[in-house]
Amino acid sequence: MTESPDSSPHREMGEKLEFQEIWKLLQAYEWTRGVNHARDGSLLPPGDLDTPDSPSRAMRTYLRMAARTPGSAARVVAELELLLERGPEDDVLEALDDVGVEPEQLRPSDGKDPDEFFELMLVHLRAFIAAGEHIEDAVPESGWEWRERYGAIRGLMAGAFHVDCLYDFPDRDAVLEDHIQGEQVEHIEEMLSDIDDLRIIAPTDDDLEWALRGIGHGLLTPKGMTAWQWMEHIEARLRRYVRESGN
């Protein structure tokens, strides 16, 4: 495989190893490894088991996010190839530990050898790159994907609007004002872009409630408002913030 200079986790002999992307890939797998439920409440099987013919649920979630950040798949391929080449050497394990990767994350839920685990990942990553880093969009399939895909609005919905926030503020509007006060317009626009995307992928109130749970939001919708009425109320305030900022 021909790598660009920026895709390799080690560029010069003696330089400390740095893994920039593999922790995200392994997080995607970690989120599908434990107990997960479908929208209807049924228990899902482990989602971290790739086969040569079919990507796992974890791989699909990672590839959809990689499609939004061109070049990330090439970086993770280079990092997986390094792991296969070097094995569990001390400096490799130290570099993985630096980005929060635990040794147990290097094996799938069925106990496969790490080499086989990574080789199966590479099949689908290389196919994705060969296809021009394109994958059909879909509703997120894991909590990891919901959080990664909607990171801007998540900061508000799962961060500021936490379950105890109304102990600190008189109402939800006060929480919203505190969250956006002094915020960069670019970030507010990212939040608005997330809402636009949610409008496509979660068009009904039930859909949006499911999406918000996936994002990590645990606060009840205000009394007398549907999920989308509340989100549109938030959206109107964010758009006014952008207008008032002169953009």
N, C-alpha and C positions, 0 to 999 in steps of 0.2 A: 504494500500500500504506500502511495506517495503522500507525504504529509506536508502541509504548509509549516513554516517555522513556528507559527503561533499555536499549532494544534498539538504539539508534543509536550508532555508533562515534564520532560527534562531536555534542555536545549544544549547544555555544555557539560562536559565531563566534570564531575565534582560539584556541580550545582545541586542544591537541595531540591528534592522532588516536590512537586506541587500538583495536586489533583484539583482541577477546576470544575469538573462536570460530573464525575462518577458518583459523588455524594447525592446529587439530584436523582440520578438513575436509581440508585439503591434505595433512596427514600420512596420513590414510586413503587418499588417492589415491596418495601416494608409495609406500606399502607394497605396492600392487598393480601398480605400474608396471614393476618389474624382473622378475627371474626368480623365479617362484613355482611350487611343485609341489602337485598334489593329493595326497590321502592315499595313493593307489595309486602315487605316484611319477611320474605323468605330468606333463608340463610344461603349465602353464596359460597361456592367452593373456593379453595385457595386460588388467588389470581396471579401467582408469581411463577407459574410453571409453563415455560415456553416449550414448543415442540419444533422440529425442523420445518414443519409446514404451516404452523399457526403461531402468531405472536400471542403471548399471554395478555390478560387484562392489564397487568402492570406495564407491559411494553407498549400497549396501545395508548395508555395514558401518557407515558413518557414521550412517545413519538408525536402525539398531537401538540404537546408543549414545545418539543424541539422544532416543529414546523414553524412556530412563532419566533424562534430565535435561530436563524440560519447560522450554520457552522457549529452549533453545539453538538450535533450528532457526530461530526467528524472528530471533535475533541474527545468525546467519550469513547469512540472507537480506539483512538490512539491510547487512551488511558487503560482500556481493557486489554489491548494488545501488550502494553507494558506489564500489566499484572500477570498475564499468561507467560510472558518471557522471563520475568524476574521471580515470580512466585512469592511466597511469604517471607521475603528478606526483611531484616530489621528496619532498614530505611524506608521500605515500601509500607510496612505496617505503621511506622511512625508518621509517614505522610498521610496515610488514610486516617489515622487517629486525629491528625491536625484538622481535618475537615469533618470530624464527627462520625466517621465510619467505624462501627464496631465489628470485631471478627465474626460474630454470628450473622451479620448481614451478608457475608460472602458465600453463604449456602442458601439454597431455596428450601421451602417448607418440606419437600420430600427427601431432604438430606443428600442430594446429589453432590458430587465432588465440585469444588469451586471452578475447576477448569471446564467441566461440562456445562455448568451454569453459565459461565461467561461466553463459551463458544456458541451456545444457543442464542444468547442475546445478540452476538455479533452477526448471526445469520440475518436477523430482522433489521438491525441497524444498517448493515451494508446494503440491504435491499431498499431501505428507505432512502439512503443517499443516492443510490443508482436511479431511483425514481424521481430525482430532483427535489428531495426532501418534501415530498407531497404526501399527505394522507387525508382521507375523507374526514371532514369534521363530524363530531357527534356530541351528544350530551356527555358530560364528564362521568367517568365510571368509578371514581374513588374520591375520598375526601382530599387526598393529595392533589388530584387534578382540579377539583373545585377551588381549592385554596391558591394554587399556582395560577390558574387561569383568571381568577377574579381577585388578585392581590390588592388592587387599589381600593375597591369598594369593601373588601374584607376588613381593611383597617378600621373602617367605620362600623360595619355591621357586626363584626365579631370582636372588635377591639373596644371602640368607644361605647357601643351598645351592648356591653356585657350584662350578665343577669343581675348584677348589683348596682348598675349605674344610677338607678333612680333613688338610691340612698344618698348619692352625692349631688344630684341635680334635681331641680323641681319638676322637670318634664323632659321629654325627648328632644324638643326643639333646643333646649338649653344644652343638652349633650351634643347635638349637632353643631351648634354655634361654637362650643368649646373646641370641638375636633377640627373645625375648618379654620379657626382664627389664625391668621398669619400664614396659612398654607400657601405653597407655591401654586400658581394658576395651572401649571403643567400637570400637577398631581390631581387637581380638581377635574381637569379635562380627562385624565385617565379614569377617574371614578365615573364620569359621565359616559365614557366609552364602554366601561363595564356594564352600566345600566342599559345602554343601547344593545349590547350583546345579549344580556339577560332577556330583554324584550323579545328577541328572536328565539332563544333557546328555551325560555320558560314563559310562554305567552299567557298562561292562565294563573289565577291566584294559587291554585294547588301546586302548579309547576314551580312558581316562585317560592312558595313555602318550602318545598323540597330542596330547591337550589340554595336557599338561605341556610337550611340545616347543613347542607353539604359544605358551605362556606365556613360554617362554625358559629352561626348566629343562633342564640338561644333565648332572645327576648321576645315576648308575645307582641303581636301586632297591636297598635293602639285600639282601644275600644271604639267601635263604630266605624272602623276603617278596614278595608280588605288589604291584602298584602300589596297589591299593585297600587292602590290608592296611597298607601303609606310611602311606597317607593317613589311614586310620582311627586309626592309632597317633598321628599328629600331631593329629588332631581330638580324641582323648581328652585329650591334654595341654592343648590350648587350652580345652576345656570345664572341665577342672579349674582352670585359671588363672582363668576367669570365676567359678567357685564360690568359690574362695579369696579372690577380691576382694570377695565379699559381694553380687554381683549375681544 
